[in-house]
Amino acid sequence: MTAETKRIYEASPRHCEPITAQNPGVKCPKWSVEIAQELLDSACLVGRKLQATRDGIGFVGMRTRSSGDMEIWHGYPEAWDKMDHKLKIKWLEEGLISKKDLRTYRTRENVRDAFGGRKVGK
């Protein structure tokens, strides 16, 4: 991403209410849709994905497409056991997450059960 490239959040029907896809993914917490662009703006690039946290929950952003000087991204809650270890340590030290958060949302099953939808991936 260059200095001129802007990341834009676009909701995915796989993750946001109302779920409209045939096979919905893990749902986003309802409150996260309102702050999705803010999460995207503050996210850290890990490989080809973005990772962020809010209220003890990990979020991943994936680029959907590029259009001129814009990159279109969607996001979803992710299990802590799938998030970058160094970021988890940093966020623990900064007080953005707690060890309880890491246990509560440790697996994709935990995230699915907390917010609904269906488990995706392995």
DOBA-352274 format. One line per field, with one value per atom (N, C-alpha, C, O, CB): atom name; residue in one letter; x, y, z; residue number from 1. Coordinates in steps of 0.1 Angstrom, whole numbers, plus 2048, in hexadecimal, padded with zeros to 3 digits. Glycine has a CB too. Layout:
% residues N
domar = [CA,...]
voro = [A,...]
c1 = [X,...]
c2 = [Y,...]
c3 = [Z,...]
voba = [NUM,...]
% end
This chain:
% residues 122
domar = [N,CA,C,O,CB,N,CA,C,O,CB,N,CA,C,O,CB,N,CA,C,O,CB,N,CA,C,O,CB,N,CA,C,O,CB,N,CA,C,O,CB,N,CA,C,O,CB,N,CA,C,O,CB,N,CA,C,O,CB,N,CA,C,O,CB,N,CA,C,O,CB,N,CA,C,O,CB,N,CA,C,O,CB,N,CA,C,O,CB,N,CA,C,O,CB,N,CA,C,O,CB,N,CA,C,O,CB,N,CA,C,O,CB,N,CA,C,O,CB,N,CA,C,O,CB,N,CA,C,O,CB,N,CA,C,O,CB,N,CA,C,O,CB,N,CA,C,O,CB,N,CA,C,O,CB,N,CA,C,O,CB,N,CA,C,O,CB,N,CA,C,O,CB,N,CA,C,O,CB,N,CA,C,O,CB,N,CA,C,O,CB,N,CA,C,O,CB,N,CA,C,O,CB,N,CA,C,O,CB,N,CA,C,O,CB,N,CA,C,O,CB,N,CA,C,O,CB,N,CA,C,O,CB,N,CA,C,O,CB,N,CA,C,O,CB,N,CA,C,O,CB,N,CA,C,O,CB,N,CA,C,O,CB,N,CA,C,O,CB,N,CA,C,O,CB,N,CA,C,O,CB,N,CA,C,O,CB,N,CA,C,O,CB,N,CA,C,O,CB,N,CA,C,O,CB,N,CA,C,O,CB,N,CA,C,O,CB,N,CA,C,O,CB,N,CA,C,O,CB,N,CA,C,O,CB,N,CA,C,O,CB,N,CA,C,O,CB,N,CA,C,O,CB,N,CA,C,O,CB,N,CA,C,O,CB,N,CA,C,O,CB,N,CA,C,O,CB,N,CA,C,O,CB,N,CA,C,O,CB,N,CA,C,O,CB,N,CA,C,O,CB,N,CA,C,O,CB,N,CA,C,O,CB,N,CA,C,O,CB,N,CA,C,O,CB,N,CA,C,O,CB,N,CA,C,O,CB,N,CA,C,O,CB,N,CA,C,O,CB,N,CA,C,O,CB,N,CA,C,O,CB,N,CA,C,O,CB,N,CA,C,O,CB,N,CA,C,O,CB,N,CA,C,O,CB,N,CA,C,O,CB,N,CA,C,O,CB,N,CA,C,O,CB,N,CA,C,O,CB,N,CA,C,O,CB,N,CA,C,O,CB,N,CA,C,O,CB,N,CA,C,O,CB,N,CA,C,O,CB,N,CA,C,O,CB,N,CA,C,O,CB,N,CA,C,O,CB,N,CA,C,O,CB,N,CA,C,O,CB,N,CA,C,O,CB,N,CA,C,O,CB,N,CA,C,O,CB,N,CA,C,O,CB,N,CA,C,O,CB,N,CA,C,O,CB,N,CA,C,O,CB,N,CA,C,O,CB,N,CA,C,O,CB,N,CA,C,O,CB,N,CA,C,O,CB,N,CA,C,O,CB,N,CA,C,O,CB,N,CA,C,O,CB,N,CA,C,O,CB,N,CA,C,O,CB,N,CA,C,O,CB,N,CA,C,O,CB,N,CA,C,O,CB,N,CA,C,O,CB,N,CA,C,O,CB,N,CA,C,O,CB,N,CA,C,O,CB,N,CA,C,O,CB,N,CA,C,O,CB,N,CA,C,O,CB,N,CA,C,O,CB]
voro = [M,M,M,M,M,T,T,T,T,T,A,A,A,A,A,E,E,E,E,E,T,T,T,T,T,K,K,K,K,K,R,R,R,R,R,I,I,I,I,I,Y,Y,Y,Y,Y,E,E,E,E,E,A,A,A,A,A,S,S,S,S,S,P,P,P,P,P,R,R,R,R,R,H,H,H,H,H,C,C,C,C,C,E,E,E,E,E,P,P,P,P,P,I,I,I,I,I,T,T,T,T,T,A,A,A,A,A,Q,Q,Q,Q,Q,N,N,N,N,N,P,P,P,P,P,G,G,G,G,G,V,V,V,V,V,K,K,K,K,K,C,C,C,C,C,P,P,P,P,P,K,K,K,K,K,W,W,W,W,W,S,S,S,S,S,V,V,V,V,V,E,E,E,E,E,I,I,I,I,I,A,A,A,A,A,Q,Q,Q,Q,Q,E,E,E,E,E,L,L,L,L,L,L,L,L,L,L,D,D,D,D,D,S,S,S,S,S,A,A,A,A,A,C,C,C,C,C,L,L,L,L,L,V,V,V,V,V,G,G,G,G,G,R,R,R,R,R,K,K,K,K,K,L,L,L,L,L,Q,Q,Q,Q,Q,A,A,A,A,A,T,T,T,T,T,R,R,R,R,R,D,D,D,D,D,G,G,G,G,G,I,I,I,I,I,G,G,G,G,G,F,F,F,F,F,V,V,V,V,V,G,G,G,G,G,M,M,M,M,M,R,R,R,R,R,T,T,T,T,T,R,R,R,R,R,S,S,S,S,S,S,S,S,S,S,G,G,G,G,G,D,D,D,D,D,M,M,M,M,M,E,E,E,E,E,I,I,I,I,I,W,W,W,W,W,H,H,H,H,H,G,G,G,G,G,Y,Y,Y,Y,Y,P,P,P,P,P,E,E,E,E,E,A,A,A,A,A,W,W,W,W,W,D,D,D,D,D,K,K,K,K,K,M,M,M,M,M,D,D,D,D,D,H,H,H,H,H,K,K,K,K,K,L,L,L,L,L,K,K,K,K,K,I,I,I,I,I,K,K,K,K,K,W,W,W,W,W,L,L,L,L,L,E,E,E,E,E,E,E,E,E,E,G,G,G,G,G,L,L,L,L,L,I,I,I,I,I,S,S,S,S,S,K,K,K,K,K,K,K,K,K,K,D,D,D,D,D,L,L,L,L,L,R,R,R,R,R,T,T,T,T,T,Y,Y,Y,Y,Y,R,R,R,R,R,T,T,T,T,T,R,R,R,R,R,E,E,E,E,E,N,N,N,N,N,V,V,V,V,V,R,R,R,R,R,D,D,D,D,D,A,A,A,A,A,F,F,F,F,F,G,G,G,G,G,G,G,G,G,G,R,R,R,R,R,K,K,K,K,K,V,V,V,V,V,G,G,G,G,G,K,K,K,K,K]
c1 = [809,800,809,812,7F6,807,80E,808,7FD,810,80E,809,7FC,7F3,813,7FA,7EE,7E3,7D7,7F1,7E6,7DB,7D3,7D8,7E2,7C6,7BD,7B6,7B1,7B2,7B6,7AE,7A0,79D,7B5,797,788,782,784,782,77A,773,766,75E,770,763,756,751,758,758,745,740,73E,73B,732,740,73E,732,730,74B,729,71D,720,718,714,72C,730,732,731,73E,734,737,72E,72E,745,727,71F,710,70C,723,709,6FB,6F5,6FB,6F5,6EB,6E5,6EE,6F3,6D6,6EF,6F6,6EE,6E2,6FA,6F4,6EC,6F3,6ED,6EB,6FF,706,700,6FB,715,701,6FC,704,6FD,6FF,711,719,71F,72B,723,718,71E,72A,72B,714,734,73F,73C,731,74C,746,745,740,745,752,736,730,739,740,722,739,73F,736,72A,742,73B,733,72C,732,73B,71F,717,71E,71E,70A,725,72B,737,73B,72F,73D,74A,747,751,751,73B,739,73A,73F,72B,736,737,745,748,72F,74E,75C,766,772,761,760,768,773,77E,75F,76F,77A,785,790,773,781,78B,794,7A0,784,78E,797,7A0,7AC,78E,79B,7A3,7AF,7BA,79B,7AC,7B6,7C1,7CC,7AF,7BE,7C7,7CE,7D6,7C1,7CA,7CF,7DE,7E3,7C6,7E4,7F2,7F2,7EB,7FA,7FA,7FC,804,80F,802,7FE,805,804,7F9,7FF,80F,80E,805,807,808,7FA,7F1,7E4,7DB,7EE,7E3,7D7,7DA,7E6,7D2,7D0,7D1,7CC,7C2,7C9,7D1,7CD,7CB,7D3,7D6,7C0,7BC,7B5,7B2,7B4,7B3,7AC,7A4,7A7,7B5,798,790,788,782,787,786,77E,782,779,770,78F,793,792,794,78C,78D,78A,794,798,77C,799,7A2,79A,790,7AC,79F,799,7A3,7AF,791,79F,7A8,7A1,795,7AA,7A9,7A4,7AB,7B6,7A7,7A3,7A8,7A4,799,7A2,7AE,7AB,7A2,7A5,7B8,797,78E,792,791,780,795,799,7A0,79F,78D,7A6,7AC,7A5,7A0,7BB,7A4,79D,7A4,7A2,78E,7AD,7B4,7BE,7C6,7AB,7BC,7C4,7BD,7C1,7C7,7B4,7AD,7AE,7AE,79E,7AF,7AE,7A2,79F,7BB,799,78D,78F,794,781,78C,78F,782,779,799,781,776,77D,789,76C,776,77C,772,766,780,778,770,777,783,76D,770,777,77F,77A,76D,78A,792,797,798,79F,799,79D,7AC,7B4,79D,7AE,7BC,7C6,7D2,7BC,7C3,7CD,7D1,7DA,7C8,7CA,7CD,7D3,7D7,7C0,7D5,7DA,7EA,7EF,7D4,7F0,7FF,803,7FE,804,80C,811,817,815,81B,820,826,81C,81E,831,812,808,800,7FD,7FE,7FD,7F6,7FF,7F9,7F4,80B,814,814,813,823,815,815,808,808,817,7FD,7F0,7EE,7E7,7E5,7F3,7F3,7FA,7F5,7F8,806,80F,808,80A,81C,801,7FB,7ED,7E7,7F9,7E9,7DC,7D0,7C4,7DB,7D2,7C7,7BF,7B3,7CC,7C6,7BF,7C4,7CE,7C2,7BD,7C1,7C3,7BF,7B6,7C9,7CA,7BC,7BA,7D2,7B3,7A5,79F,799,79C,7A2,79D,7A3,79C,7A1,7B0,7B7,7B1,7B0,7C6,7AC,7A5,797,792,7A5,790,782,780,777,77C,789,787,793,798,787,798,7A4,7A2,7AB,7A7,796,794,789,781,791,789,77E,770,766,780,770,763,75F,753,765,768,765,75F,755,771,765,761,753,74A,76B,752,745,73A,72F,745,73C,732,72F,724,737,739,736,72E,726,744,730,729,720,719,734,720,717,71E,72A,70B,716,71B,720,71C,726,729,72E,73D,743,728,743,752,757,751,757,761,767,775,77C,765,77B,789,78C,782,791,798,79C,7A5,7AA,7A2]
c2 = [7F4,800,80C,80E,800,815,821,82C,82A,827,837,842,847,84C,84D,846,84B,841,844,84F,834,829,82A,82B,81C,82A,82B,81D,817,836,818,80C,810,819,804,809,80B,7FE,7F4,811,7FF,7F4,7F2,7FC,7F5,7E6,7E2,7D5,7CB,7E0,7D6,7CB,7BF,7C0,7CE,7B3,7A6,79F,79E,79D,79B,794,787,781,791,782,776,778,76F,770,785,787,792,792,78C,79A,7A5,7A2,79C,7B2,7A7,7A7,7AF,7BA,7AB,7AC,79E,795,798,79E,788,77E,77B,777,772,77D,77A,76F,76B,787,76B,762,754,751,762,74B,73D,736,72F,735,738,732,73D,740,728,743,74E,74A,73F,755,753,751,756,758,759,757,75C,76A,772,75B,76D,77A,784,780,77A,790,79B,7A0,79F,7A7,7A4,7AA,7B6,7BD,7AE,7B8,7C3,7D0,7D8,7C3,7D3,7DF,7E2,7ED,7E0,7D7,7D9,7DF,7E5,7CC,7DE,7E3,7F2,7F8,7DF,7F9,807,80C,818,80C,804,808,801,801,806,7FA,7F2,7FA,7F5,7EB,806,80E,812,812,81A,815,819,80D,80F,81D,801,7F5,7F3,7F0,7E8,7F5,7F3,7FD,7FA,7F5,80A,814,812,816,822,80B,809,7FB,7F8,80B,7F3,7E5,7E4,7ED,7DD,7D9,7D6,7CC,7C2,7D1,7CE,7C5,7B8,7BA,7CB,7AD,7A0,797,792,799,796,78F,797,7A3,781,791,797,79C,7A0,78E,79A,79D,7A8,7AB,791,7AF,7B9,7B3,7AB,7C6,7B7,7B2,7BE,7C7,7A7,7BD,7C8,7C2,7B6,7D3,7CA,7C5,7D0,7DC,7BF,7CC,7D6,7CE,7C3,7DE,7D2,7CC,7BD,7B5,7CD,7BA,7AD,7A3,797,7A7,7A7,79F,7A2,7AD,7A0,797,799,79A,793,78D,7A2,7A4,7A3,7A7,7B2,79D,79B,7A3,7A2,78C,7AA,7B0,7A9,7A6,7BF,7A7,7A2,7AB,7B0,794,7AD,7B6,7AF,7A3,7BA,7B5,7B0,7B3,7AA,7B5,7BF,7C4,7D1,7D8,7C4,7D5,7E3,7EA,7E4,7E2,7F7,800,80D,816,802,80F,81B,81D,815,827,828,82B,826,82A,839,81C,817,808,801,81B,803,7F4,7F2,7F9,7EF,7E9,7E5,7D9,7CF,7E3,7DA,7D0,7CC,7D4,7D4,7BF,7BB,7B5,7B1,7B1,7B3,7AE,7A5,7A4,7B9,79E,794,791,793,787,78D,789,77C,773,788,77B,76F,76A,772,772,75D,757,75B,75E,747,75D,761,757,75B,763,74A,740,741,73A,732,74A,74C,759,75D,74B,761,76F,76F,765,778,779,77A,77B,783,787,772,771,77E,782,766,784,791,79C,7A4,795,79D,7A7,7A4,7AD,7A7,797,794,799,79E,785,796,79A,7A9,7AF,795,7B0,7BF,7C4,7CD,7C5,7BF,7C4,7C0,7C7,7BE,7B5,7B1,7BC,7C1,7A3,7BF,7C9,7D7,7DE,7CA,7DA,7E7,7E7,7F2,7EB,7DC,7DB,7DB,7DD,7E6,7D9,7D9,7CC,7CB,7DB,7C1,7B4,7AE,7B3,7AA,7A4,79E,78F,78A,7A1,788,77A,773,769,774,779,774,775,76B,77C,780,781,776,770,78F,773,769,75B,753,769,759,74C,74C,742,74A,757,758,756,74F,765,75C,75C,754,757,76A,74A,742,73B,73B,738,735,72D,732,73B,71E,72E,732,72E,735,72D,722,71E,728,72B,710,72D,737,744,749,73B,748,754,752,75A,759,747,743,743,749,736,73D,73B,749,74B,732,752,75F,768,770,766,767,771,76A,772,778,75D,757,754,756,75F,74F,74B,73D,735,754,73A,72C,72D,736,725,723,722,721,718,717,728,727,724,728,734,71D,719,70E,709,726,70B,701,707,6FF,6F5]
c3 = [800,800,800,808,80C,7F7,7F6,7FF,804,7E8,801,809,803,80B,80A,7F6,7EF,7F0,7ED,7E1,7F3,7F2,7FF,80A,7F1,7FE,809,80B,801,807,817,81A,81D,825,826,817,819,81E,818,80C,828,82E,826,823,83D,822,81C,823,823,80C,828,82F,826,81A,836,82C,825,82A,836,826,821,826,82D,834,81A,82C,833,842,84A,82D,846,854,85B,867,854,853,859,859,84F,853,862,862,857,855,870,851,851,849,83E,84C,84E,846,83A,83B,84F,82E,822,819,80F,81A,81C,814,816,821,816,80D,80E,81A,822,801,81B,826,82E,82B,820,837,83F,847,84C,848,848,850,85F,862,84B,867,874,874,86C,87C,87C,87C,884,88D,882,87F,887,892,890,87D,89D,8A8,8A2,89A,8B4,8A5,89F,8A1,898,8A5,8AC,8AF,8A6,8A4,8BE,8A1,899,88C,886,898,886,879,879,86F,874,884,885,885,881,891,88A,88C,882,884,89A,878,86F,868,867,865,863,85C,866,862,856,872,87C,87F,880,889,880,882,876,878,884,86A,85E,85E,85B,852,862,862,86C,86A,865,877,882,881,889,88F,877,877,872,86C,86D,877,873,868,869,880,85E,853,858,85D,847,856,859,84D,84A,866,845,838,82F,82C,83A,82A,821,828,821,815,835,83C,846,84A,844,84B,855,862,862,852,86E,87A,884,884,881,88B,895,8A1,8A0,88E,8AB,8B7,8BC,8BC,8C2,8C2,8C9,8D3,8D0,8C0,8DF,8EA,8EC,8EE,8E7,8EB,8ED,8E2,8E4,8F9,8D7,8CB,8C0,8BE,8C6,8BA,8AF,8A2,8A0,8AE,899,88C,881,882,88B,876,86A,85E,85C,866,857,84A,83E,83E,84B,834,827,81C,81B,825,813,808,7FE,7FA,801,7FA,7F1,7E2,7DA,7F4,7E0,7D3,7D4,7DE,7C9,7C9,7C8,7BD,7B3,7C5,7BF,7B5,7B5,7BD,7B8,7AB,7AA,7B6,7B8,7A9,7BD,7C9,7D6,7E1,7CA,7D5,7E0,7E1,7D7,7E0,7ED,7F0,7F8,802,7F7,7F3,7FA,803,7FE,7F0,810,819,820,822,824,825,82E,83A,839,827,844,850,858,855,859,862,86A,877,878,862,881,88D,88B,884,899,892,890,89E,8A7,887,89F,8AB,8AE,8A5,8AA,8BB,8BF,8BB,8B9,8CE,8BB,8B7,8A8,8A3,8BA,8A0,892,890,884,88A,89A,899,89B,8A1,8A3,897,898,8A6,8AE,890,8AA,8B8,8BD,8C8,8B9,8B5,8B9,8BB,8C5,8AE,8B3,8B6,8C3,8CA,8AA,8C5,8D2,8DE,8E7,8D3,8DE,8E9,8EA,8F5,8E6,8DF,8DF,8E5,8ED,8D0,8E0,8E5,8F4,8FB,8DC,8F8,906,90F,919,909,90A,911,911,91B,90B,907,906,90D,90E,8F7,912,919,90F,914,922,902,8F9,8FA,8F7,8EB,8FE,900,90D,913,8F4,912,91F,91D,912,92A,926,925,925,91F,931,92C,92B,91D,919,935,916,908,900,8F7,903,902,8FA,8FC,8F3,8FD,908,90B,906,900,91B,908,904,8F5,8F0,908,8ED,8DE,8D8,8CD,8D8,8DF,8DB,8CD,8C5,8E5,8CB,8BF,8B6,8BB,8C3,8AA,8A1,8A6,8A4,893,8AD,8B3,8BE,8BF,8BA,8C6,8D0,8CA,8CE,8D8,8BF,8B8,8B2,8B3,8AD,8AB,8A5,8B0,8AE,89E,8BB,8C5,8CC,8D0,8D0,8CC,8D2,8C9,8CE,8D5,8BC,8B3,8A8,8A1,8AC,8A7,89E,891,88F,89B,887,87A,87A,883,876,871,870,870,86A,864,875,875,867,85F,87E,863,856,857,861,84D,84E,84E,858,85E,852,85A,864,86E,877,85D]
voba = [1,1,1,1,1,2,2,2,2,2,3,3,3,3,3,4,4,4,4,4,5,5,5,5,5,6,6,6,6,6,7,7,7,7,7,8,8,8,8,8,9,9,9,9,9,10,10,10,10,10,11,11,11,11,11,12,12,12,12,12,13,13,13,13,13,14,14,14,14,14,15,15,15,15,15,16,16,16,16,16,17,17,17,17,17,18,18,18,18,18,19,19,19,19,19,20,20,20,20,20,21,21,21,21,21,22,22,22,22,22,23,23,23,23,23,24,24,24,24,24,25,25,25,25,25,26,26,26,26,26,27,27,27,27,27,28,28,28,28,28,29,29,29,29,29,30,30,30,30,30,31,31,31,31,31,32,32,32,32,32,33,33,33,33,33,34,34,34,34,34,35,35,35,35,35,36,36,36,36,36,37,37,37,37,37,38,38,38,38,38,39,39,39,39,39,40,40,40,40,40,41,41,41,41,41,42,42,42,42,42,43,43,43,43,43,44,44,44,44,44,45,45,45,45,45,46,46,46,46,46,47,47,47,47,47,48,48,48,48,48,49,49,49,49,49,50,50,50,50,50,51,51,51,51,51,52,52,52,52,52,53,53,53,53,53,54,54,54,54,54,55,55,55,55,55,56,56,56,56,56,57,57,57,57,57,58,58,58,58,58,59,59,59,59,59,60,60,60,60,60,61,61,61,61,61,62,62,62,62,62,63,63,63,63,63,64,64,64,64,64,65,65,65,65,65,66,66,66,66,66,67,67,67,67,67,68,68,68,68,68,69,69,69,69,69,70,70,70,70,70,71,71,71,71,71,72,72,72,72,72,73,73,73,73,73,74,74,74,74,74,75,75,75,75,75,76,76,76,76,76,77,77,77,77,77,78,78,78,78,78,79,79,79,79,79,80,80,80,80,80,81,81,81,81,81,82,82,82,82,82,83,83,83,83,83,84,84,84,84,84,85,85,85,85,85,86,86,86,86,86,87,87,87,87,87,88,88,88,88,88,89,89,89,89,89,90,90,90,90,90,91,91,91,91,91,92,92,92,92,92,93,93,93,93,93,94,94,94,94,94,95,95,95,95,95,96,96,96,96,96,97,97,97,97,97,98,98,98,98,98,99,99,99,99,99,100,100,100,100,100,101,101,101,101,101,102,102,102,102,102,103,103,103,103,103,104,104,104,104,104,105,105,105,105,105,106,106,106,106,106,107,107,107,107,107,108,108,108,108,108,109,109,109,109,109,110,110,110,110,110,111,111,111,111,111,112,112,112,112,112,113,113,113,113,113,114,114,114,114,114,115,115,115,115,115,116,116,116,116,116,117,117,117,117,117,118,118,118,118,118,119,119,119,119,119,120,120,120,120,120,121,121,121,121,121,122,122,122,122,122]
% end
